[in-house]
Amino acid sequence: MSRFLTYVVNEQLAGRGDAIKGYTLGLEVFDRGSEFNPELDSVVRVEAVRLRRALRSYYLTEGKDDPVIIDIPKGGYAPSLSFRDRPEAPPREPAGRQTPPDSTSRRGALSGRNPLLQTLVVLTLLLATAGAAFWLGGHYFTNRDRAAHLERQGVKAALSYPHGPAIAILPFSAVGMGDGLTIARSFHIQLISDLTRFKDLAVMGAATTAPYFGLIGDLQHIAAKYRARYILSGLIQREGGNFMVLAHLYDSIQGRFLWSHTFSRPYDVANIIEIQNAISGQLAASIGQPYGVINRTETRQIARANTRSLSSYQCVLSYYEYALDKHAEAHARVRKCLGDTLRREPEYSRAWALLSRVYADEVRHGFNPQIRDETPLELAREAAERAISLAPSDATGHLSLGTILFETGDWRGAREHVAVVLSLNPNDAELLAEAGWVYARMEMWETGRKLVEKARRLNPGHPPWYYATLFA
């Protein structure tokens, strides 16, 4: 995606925006040959959809203070470049002087005749593009790949990278479709993108597993090669009037398949991108969400472990066990576990986000209050803000802060952070249900109800408190 963004912005700045077409992008960005036909090969359309979505997420998180906003309007591929509106105090003019009319609008700054102004604007746009492209590139590499990339560049990787198990997604085979290879490649990239939204998983990047297109490998060998506990593989096919995806999850430690499921949607060639994205999101949620297949498997180990010996990741999982059945004893145990974890790893963002909720439960449920200089809600807010500062693209921290802001009367701030949550990870049932809870209590009943209903579909084995939101 970073290559896509850099190319279209450079072409726009060079005055060639009208020449940015699907065919040109296929050749220049995606290395297709001269026989490339954008009507038959959907790679440009698919990647444009992903780029638009990624840019929206970027400007809600890391890029929220960028002076320039880059967008790819639907219906084409030429970018829209605009300055972010900021309130500014009017300049003070010397007496007797009048300011001449501004002949250059903020959106049309490149058309001005002042060479210095043009140079400054172009530099600003290039810097904005570089920032967005680096962020997009980081999300494209994903997790461990990104950490390795940063280390190769001499940059120390942040400690907010995944603490949980590694998973490799093998390219799914495609059967019964003329453009099956293109669809399979697109689905592979989309599924990796959706799974990386669940920040505790270490997801292998697309380049790592791409060599397995069309091949059947020894899963134990692949797991050992990439040091991945879990291997996800599957089949894409068109059967009758349905687009179907059959997925299998393999556990290399147990040496067996843990889970298998078939996802199906009515086939519609005009909406194939939307169909595959919907199935990809549902599949990612089934595997990666807090009560998904992987976390349930990992949680079973906690029952056999002493609290003092829990790893940082297992400690985070123990929070979700506590959330299923909240009581004072479990609250004290999880609070201590998260506190110990953060003393060892003070930059573990997910632990800060969950500790925020544990602090808040001292007020919500009256669990284990302690005498401190700060109130539980003040501590909860500080912990949530720390989580966001460490990992701005992790939705859990934003939801923790949004909930605290709601409870302290800042409804506007709560809405802003909940909106970020829905942009960053629209497929995490736990986050959706809690966001629905916040909306319902802000008297946005229908919005809250729809979010909880979606959460229930994504997680049929959901905690009982989901129902409380529906009838709030």
C-alpha positions as CSV (number, residue, x, y, z in Angstrom):
1,M,0.0,0.0,0.0
2,S,2.8,2.4,0.7
3,R,4.1,2.0,-2.8
4,F,0.6,2.7,-4.2
5,L,0.2,5.8,-2.1
6,T,3.7,7.2,-2.9
7,Y,3.2,6.7,-6.6
8,V,-0.2,8.4,-6.9
9,V,0.8,11.4,-4.8
10,N,4.1,11.9,-6.8
11,E,2.1,11.7,-10.1
12,Q,-0.4,14.2,-8.8
13,L,2.3,16.6,-7.7
14,A,3.9,16.3,-11.1
15,G,0.7,17.4,-12.7
16,R,-0.1,13.9,-14.1
17,G,-3.1,13.2,-11.9
18,D,-5.5,12.8,-14.9
19,A,-3.2,10.0,-16.3
20,I,-3.5,7.8,-13.1
21,K,-5.5,4.9,-14.4
22,G,-6.0,1.2,-13.4
23,Y,-3.8,0.0,-16.3
24,T,-1.0,2.4,-15.4
25,L,-1.1,1.4,-11.7
26,G,-1.0,-2.3,-12.7
27,L,2.2,-1.8,-14.6
28,E,4.0,0.7,-12.4
29,V,2.9,-0.3,-8.9
30,F,1.9,-4.0,-9.1
31,D,4.5,-5.1,-11.7
32,R,2.0,-6.5,-14.2
33,G,3.0,-7.0,-17.8
34,S,1.8,-5.2,-20.8
35,E,-1.0,-7.7,-21.2
36,F,-2.5,-6.6,-17.9
37,N,-6.3,-6.0,-18.2
38,P,-7.8,-4.2,-15.2
39,E,-11.3,-5.5,-16.1
40,L,-10.1,-9.1,-15.6
41,D,-7.5,-8.7,-12.9
42,S,-9.0,-6.8,-9.9
43,V,-5.7,-6.2,-8.1
44,V,-5.9,-2.4,-8.5
45,R,-9.5,-2.1,-7.4
46,V,-8.9,-4.3,-4.4
47,E,-5.8,-2.5,-3.2
48,A,-7.5,0.9,-3.7
49,V,-10.3,-0.2,-1.3
50,R,-7.7,-1.3,1.2
51,L,-5.8,2.0,0.8
52,R,-8.9,4.1,1.3
53,R,-9.7,2.2,4.5
54,A,-6.1,2.4,5.8
55,L,-5.9,6.1,5.2
56,R,-9.1,6.7,7.2
57,S,-7.6,4.7,10.1
58,Y,-4.3,6.6,9.8
59,Y,-5.9,10.0,10.1
60,L,-7.9,8.9,13.1
61,T,-4.8,7.8,14.9
62,E,-1.1,8.5,14.1
63,G,-2.0,11.1,11.5
64,K,-4.6,13.0,13.5
65,D,-2.3,16.1,13.7
66,D,-0.9,15.9,10.2
67,P,-1.3,19.3,8.4
68,V,-2.2,17.6,5.1
69,I,-4.9,15.1,4.5
70,I,-4.6,12.6,1.6
71,D,-7.6,10.9,0.2
72,I,-8.4,8.6,-2.8
73,P,-11.9,9.5,-3.8
74,K,-14.1,6.7,-5.1
75,G,-14.5,6.5,-8.8
76,G,-10.8,7.0,-9.6
77,Y,-7.3,6.7,-8.3
78,A,-6.0,10.3,-8.4
79,P,-5.5,11.5,-4.8
80,S,-7.2,14.5,-3.2
81,L,-4.7,16.6,-1.2
82,S,-6.0,19.2,1.2
83,F,-4.8,21.1,4.3
84,R,-6.4,20.3,7.6
85,D,-8.6,23.2,8.8
86,R,-7.2,24.7,12.0
87,P,-8.6,27.6,13.9
88,E,-6.1,30.5,13.6
89,A,-6.1,33.9,15.1
90,P,-6.3,36.7,12.5
91,P,-2.9,38.4,11.9
92,R,-2.5,41.9,13.3
93,E,-2.0,44.4,10.6
94,P,-0.2,47.8,10.9
95,A,-2.6,50.7,11.1
96,G,-3.5,52.1,7.7
97,R,-2.7,48.9,5.8
98,Q,-5.1,46.5,4.3
99,T,-4.4,42.8,3.6
100,P,-4.8,42.1,-0.1
101,P,-7.2,39.3,-1.0
102,D,-5.7,35.8,-0.8
103,S,-5.4,34.6,-4.3
104,T,-4.4,31.1,-3.3
105,S,-6.9,28.8,-1.5
106,R,-5.8,26.2,1.0
107,R,-6.8,23.4,-1.4
108,G,-5.3,25.1,-4.4
109,A,-2.0,26.1,-3.0
110,L,-0.1,24.4,-5.8
111,S,-1.6,26.6,-8.4
112,G,-0.1,29.8,-6.9
113,R,2.7,31.7,-8.7
114,N,5.0,32.1,-5.7
115,P,7.9,29.6,-6.3
116,L,8.8,29.6,-2.6
117,L,5.2,28.9,-1.6
118,Q,5.0,26.1,-4.1
119,T,8.2,24.6,-2.8
120,L,7.0,24.7,0.8
121,V,3.7,23.2,-0.1
122,V,5.3,20.4,-2.1
123,L,7.7,19.6,0.8
124,T,4.8,19.5,3.2
125,L,2.9,17.1,1.0
126,L,5.9,14.9,0.5
127,L,6.5,14.8,4.3
128,A,2.8,13.9,4.9
129,T,3.0,11.2,2.3
130,A,6.2,9.8,3.8
131,G,4.5,9.6,7.2
132,A,1.4,7.9,6.0
133,A,3.4,5.6,3.7
134,F,5.6,4.5,6.6
135,W,2.6,3.8,8.7
136,L,0.9,1.9,5.9
137,G,4.1,0.1,5.2
138,G,4.4,-0.9,8.9
139,H,0.9,-2.3,8.8
140,Y,1.6,-4.1,5.5
141,F,4.7,-5.8,6.9
142,T,2.8,-6.5,10.1
143,N,4.0,-7.3,13.5
144,R,7.3,-9.3,13.6
145,D,8.0,-8.5,9.9
146,R,7.7,-4.8,10.8
147,A,10.0,-5.1,13.8
148,A,12.6,-6.8,11.7
149,H,12.3,-4.1,9.1
150,L,12.8,-1.4,11.7
151,E,15.8,-3.2,13.1
152,R,17.4,-3.4,9.7
153,Q,16.9,0.4,9.4
154,G,18.7,0.9,12.7
155,V,15.5,1.7,14.6
156,K,14.8,0.0,18.0
157,A,11.5,-1.9,17.7
158,A,8.8,-0.7,20.2
159,L,7.8,-3.1,23.0
160,S,4.2,-2.8,22.0
161,Y,4.6,-5.6,19.5
162,P,2.6,-8.8,20.0
163,H,3.2,-10.9,23.1
164,G,1.0,-13.7,22.0
165,P,1.4,-16.7,19.7
166,A,2.5,-16.5,16.1
167,I,0.3,-17.5,13.2
168,A,1.1,-18.0,9.5
169,I,-1.7,-17.7,7.0
170,L,-1.0,-19.8,4.0
171,P,-2.5,-18.7,0.6
172,F,-5.9,-20.3,0.2
173,S,-6.4,-22.5,-2.9
174,A,-9.1,-21.4,-5.4
175,V,-11.4,-23.8,-7.2
176,G,-14.0,-23.3,-9.9
177,M,-13.4,-19.6,-10.7
178,G,-11.8,-18.2,-13.8
179,D,-10.0,-15.4,-11.9
180,G,-9.3,-17.7,-8.9
181,L,-5.6,-16.8,-8.5
182,T,-6.4,-13.0,-8.3
183,I,-9.2,-13.6,-5.8
184,A,-7.0,-16.0,-3.7
185,R,-4.1,-13.4,-3.6
186,S,-6.5,-10.6,-2.7
187,F,-8.2,-12.7,0.0
188,H,-4.8,-13.7,1.4
189,I,-3.7,-10.0,1.9
190,Q,-7.1,-9.0,3.3
191,L,-7.1,-11.8,5.8
192,I,-3.7,-10.9,7.0
193,S,-4.7,-7.3,7.3
194,D,-7.9,-8.2,9.3
195,L,-5.9,-10.5,11.7
196,T,-3.3,-7.9,12.4
197,R,-6.1,-5.8,14.0
198,F,-5.9,-8.3,16.9
199,K,-2.8,-6.9,18.4
200,D,-1.8,-9.8,20.6
201,L,-1.2,-12.1,17.6
202,A,2.1,-12.1,15.8
203,V,0.9,-12.5,12.2
204,M,3.4,-13.4,9.4
205,G,3.4,-10.9,6.6
206,A,2.1,-11.7,3.1
207,A,5.6,-11.9,1.6
208,T,6.5,-14.6,4.1
209,T,3.9,-17.1,3.0
210,A,3.3,-16.0,-0.6
211,P,5.7,-18.7,-1.9
212,Y,3.1,-21.4,-0.9
213,F,0.6,-20.3,-3.5
214,G,-0.7,-23.4,-5.2
215,L,1.5,-25.7,-3.0
216,I,0.6,-28.2,-0.3
217,G,3.3,-28.2,2.4
218,D,4.1,-30.1,5.5
219,L,2.4,-28.0,8.2
220,Q,4.8,-29.1,11.0
221,H,7.8,-28.1,8.7
222,I,6.2,-24.7,7.9
223,A,5.5,-24.1,11.6
224,A,9.1,-24.9,12.6
225,K,10.5,-22.8,9.7
226,Y,8.6,-19.6,10.7
227,R,8.4,-20.4,14.5
228,A,4.6,-20.2,14.3
229,R,2.4,-22.2,16.6
230,Y,-0.7,-21.9,14.4
231,I,-1.1,-22.4,10.7
232,L,-4.3,-21.2,8.9
233,S,-5.1,-22.7,5.5
234,G,-8.1,-23.3,3.4
235,L,-10.0,-23.4,0.1
236,I,-12.0,-20.8,-1.8
237,Q,-14.6,-22.0,-4.3
238,R,-17.8,-21.1,-6.1
239,E,-20.5,-23.7,-5.6
240,G,-23.8,-23.1,-7.2
241,G,-24.8,-19.6,-6.5
242,N,-22.5,-19.2,-3.4
243,F,-19.0,-17.9,-2.8
244,M,-17.6,-20.3,-0.1
245,V,-14.4,-20.2,2.0
246,L,-13.4,-23.4,4.0
247,A,-10.8,-22.6,6.7
248,H,-8.7,-24.9,8.9
249,L,-6.6,-23.9,11.9
250,Y,-3.7,-26.2,12.7
251,D,-1.9,-26.3,16.1
252,S,1.7,-27.3,15.7
253,I,2.2,-28.0,19.4
254,Q,-0.6,-30.4,19.6
255,G,0.0,-31.7,16.1
256,R,-3.6,-31.6,15.0
257,F,-6.3,-29.4,13.5
258,L,-8.1,-27.4,16.2
259,W,-10.9,-25.9,14.2
260,S,-12.6,-25.9,10.8
261,H,-15.5,-23.8,9.4
262,T,-17.2,-23.0,6.2
263,F,-18.2,-19.4,5.4
264,S,-20.6,-18.7,2.6
265,R,-22.2,-15.7,0.9
266,P,-24.4,-15.4,-2.3
267,Y,-22.0,-15.0,-5.3
268,D,-22.2,-11.7,-7.1
269,V,-19.4,-10.8,-9.4
270,A,-20.1,-7.1,-9.2
271,N,-19.6,-7.1,-5.4
272,I,-16.9,-9.8,-5.1
273,I,-14.6,-7.4,-3.2
274,E,-17.2,-6.7,-0.5
275,I,-18.1,-10.4,-0.3
276,Q,-14.5,-11.6,0.3
277,N,-13.9,-8.7,2.7
278,A,-17.0,-9.7,4.8
279,I,-15.9,-13.3,5.0
280,S,-12.3,-12.3,5.8
281,G,-13.5,-10.1,8.7
282,Q,-15.7,-12.9,10.0
283,L,-13.0,-15.5,9.7
284,A,-10.4,-13.2,11.5
285,A,-12.9,-12.6,14.3
286,S,-13.5,-16.3,14.8
287,I,-9.8,-16.9,15.3
288,G,-8.4,-13.7,16.8
289,Q,-10.9,-12.1,19.1
290,P,-10.6,-12.3,22.9
291,Y,-13.0,-15.3,23.0
292,G,-11.9,-16.7,19.7
293,V,-10.3,-20.1,18.9
294,I,-6.7,-19.2,19.6
295,N,-7.3,-17.4,22.9
296,R,-9.5,-20.2,24.1
297,T,-6.7,-22.7,23.4
298,E,-4.1,-20.5,25.1
299,T,-6.4,-19.9,28.1
300,R,-6.6,-23.6,28.9
301,Q,-2.9,-23.4,29.9
302,I,-3.7,-20.7,32.5
303,A,-5.9,-23.2,34.5
304,R,-2.8,-25.3,35.0
305,A,-0.5,-22.4,35.9
306,N,0.1,-20.6,39.1
307,T,-0.7,-16.9,38.9
308,R,2.9,-16.0,39.8
309,S,4.3,-17.9,36.9
310,L,2.0,-16.5,34.2
311,S,3.6,-14.9,31.2
312,S,2.7,-11.3,30.2
313,Y,0.4,-12.6,27.5
314,Q,-1.2,-15.2,29.8
315,C,-1.9,-12.4,32.3
316,V,-3.7,-10.5,29.6
317,L,-5.8,-13.6,28.8
318,S,-6.6,-14.0,32.5
319,Y,-8.3,-10.6,32.3
320,Y,-10.8,-12.0,29.7
321,E,-11.5,-14.9,32.0
322,Y,-12.2,-12.5,34.8
323,A,-14.5,-10.5,32.5
324,L,-16.7,-13.6,31.9
325,D,-17.5,-13.9,35.6
326,K,-16.5,-10.8,37.5
327,H,-16.1,-11.2,41.3
328,A,-13.8,-9.6,43.9
329,E,-11.4,-12.4,44.3
330,A,-10.7,-12.6,40.5
331,H,-10.5,-8.8,40.4
332,A,-7.7,-8.8,43.0
333,R,-5.8,-11.5,41.3
334,V,-6.0,-9.9,37.8
335,R,-5.1,-6.4,39.2
336,K,-2.0,-7.9,40.9
337,C,-1.0,-9.9,37.8
338,L,-1.3,-6.9,35.4
339,G,0.6,-4.7,37.9
340,D,3.4,-7.2,38.1
341,T,3.5,-7.5,34.3
342,L,3.8,-3.7,33.9
343,R,6.6,-3.5,36.4
344,R,8.5,-6.0,34.2
345,E,7.3,-4.6,30.9
346,P,6.2,-1.0,31.3
347,E,5.6,-0.6,27.6
348,Y,3.1,-3.4,27.2
349,S,0.2,-1.3,25.8
350,R,-2.5,-4.0,26.1
351,A,-1.7,-4.6,29.8
352,W,-2.2,-0.8,30.4
353,A,-5.5,-0.8,28.5
354,L,-6.9,-3.7,30.6
355,L,-5.5,-2.4,33.9
356,S,-7.6,0.8,33.1
357,R,-10.7,-1.4,33.1
358,V,-9.7,-3.1,36.3
359,Y,-9.2,0.2,38.1
360,A,-12.6,1.3,36.8
361,D,-14.2,-1.8,38.2
362,E,-13.3,-0.6,41.7
363,V,-16.0,2.0,41.2
364,R,-18.4,0.1,38.9
365,H,-18.6,-3.0,41.1
366,G,-17.0,-1.9,44.4
367,F,-14.2,-4.4,44.1
368,N,-11.2,-4.2,46.4
369,P,-11.0,-0.4,46.9
370,Q,-7.6,0.9,48.0
371,I,-6.5,4.1,49.6
372,R,-4.5,6.2,47.1
373,D,-3.8,9.8,46.3
374,E,-5.7,9.4,43.0
375,T,-9.2,8.1,42.5
376,P,-9.8,4.8,40.6
377,L,-11.2,6.7,37.6
378,E,-8.2,9.0,37.5
379,L,-5.9,6.0,37.5
380,A,-8.1,4.3,34.9
381,R,-7.8,7.4,32.6
382,E,-4.0,7.6,33.1
383,A,-3.6,3.9,32.2
384,A,-5.8,4.2,29.1
385,E,-3.9,7.3,27.9
386,R,-0.6,5.4,28.5
387,A,-1.9,2.5,26.4
388,I,-2.8,4.8,23.5
389,S,0.5,6.6,23.6
390,L,2.3,3.3,23.3
391,A,0.1,1.8,20.6
392,P,-2.2,4.4,18.9
393,S,-3.5,1.8,16.5
394,D,-4.6,-0.7,19.2
395,A,-8.4,-0.3,19.5
396,T,-8.5,-1.6,23.1
397,G,-6.8,1.5,24.6
398,H,-9.2,3.8,22.8
399,L,-12.2,1.9,24.1
400,S,-10.9,2.0,27.6
401,L,-10.4,5.7,27.4
402,G,-13.8,6.3,25.7
403,T,-15.5,4.4,28.4
404,I,-13.8,6.4,31.2
405,L,-14.6,9.7,29.4
406,F,-18.3,8.7,29.2
407,E,-18.3,7.8,32.9
408,T,-16.8,11.2,33.8
409,G,-19.2,13.2,31.7
410,D,-17.2,13.9,28.6
411,W,-19.6,12.4,26.1
412,R,-18.0,14.2,23.1
413,G,-14.6,12.7,23.9
414,A,-16.2,9.3,24.5
415,R,-17.8,9.4,21.0
416,E,-14.5,10.4,19.4
417,H,-12.6,7.5,20.9
418,V,-15.4,4.9,20.2
419,A,-15.4,6.0,16.6
420,V,-11.6,5.3,16.4
421,V,-12.3,1.8,17.9
422,L,-14.8,1.0,15.2
423,S,-12.4,2.2,12.5
424,L,-9.4,0.3,13.8
425,N,-11.1,-3.1,14.4
426,P,-14.7,-3.5,13.3
427,N,-14.5,-7.3,13.8
428,D,-13.7,-7.7,17.5
429,A,-16.9,-8.8,19.2
430,E,-15.8,-7.7,22.7
431,L,-14.9,-4.2,21.5
432,L,-18.1,-3.9,19.5
433,A,-20.3,-4.9,22.4
434,E,-18.6,-2.5,24.8
435,A,-18.9,0.3,22.2
436,G,-22.6,-0.5,21.9
437,W,-22.8,-0.3,25.7
438,V,-21.3,3.2,25.6
439,Y,-23.6,4.4,22.8
440,A,-26.7,2.9,24.5
441,R,-25.9,4.9,27.7
442,M,-25.5,8.0,25.6
443,E,-29.1,7.5,24.5
444,M,-27.9,6.4,21.0
445,W,-30.0,3.3,21.3
446,E,-30.2,2.1,17.7
447,T,-26.5,2.5,17.1
448,G,-25.7,0.6,20.3
449,R,-28.2,-2.2,19.5
450,K,-26.7,-2.7,16.0
451,L,-23.2,-3.0,17.4
452,V,-24.2,-5.5,20.1
453,E,-26.2,-7.6,17.5
454,K,-23.1,-7.7,15.3
455,A,-21.0,-8.7,18.3
456,R,-23.3,-11.5,19.1
457,R,-23.1,-12.8,15.5
458,L,-19.3,-12.7,15.6
459,N,-19.2,-14.4,19.0
460,P,-22.1,-16.8,19.5
461,G,-20.5,-17.9,22.8
462,H,-20.5,-14.3,24.1
463,P,-20.6,-13.4,27.8
464,P,-24.1,-12.8,29.4
465,W,-23.5,-9.1,29.8
466,Y,-24.1,-8.6,26.0
467,Y,-27.8,-9.0,26.7
468,A,-27.8,-6.3,29.3
469,T,-26.8,-3.7,26.6
470,L,-29.7,-4.9,24.4
471,F,-32.2,-4.2,27.1
472,A,-30.6,-1.1,28.6
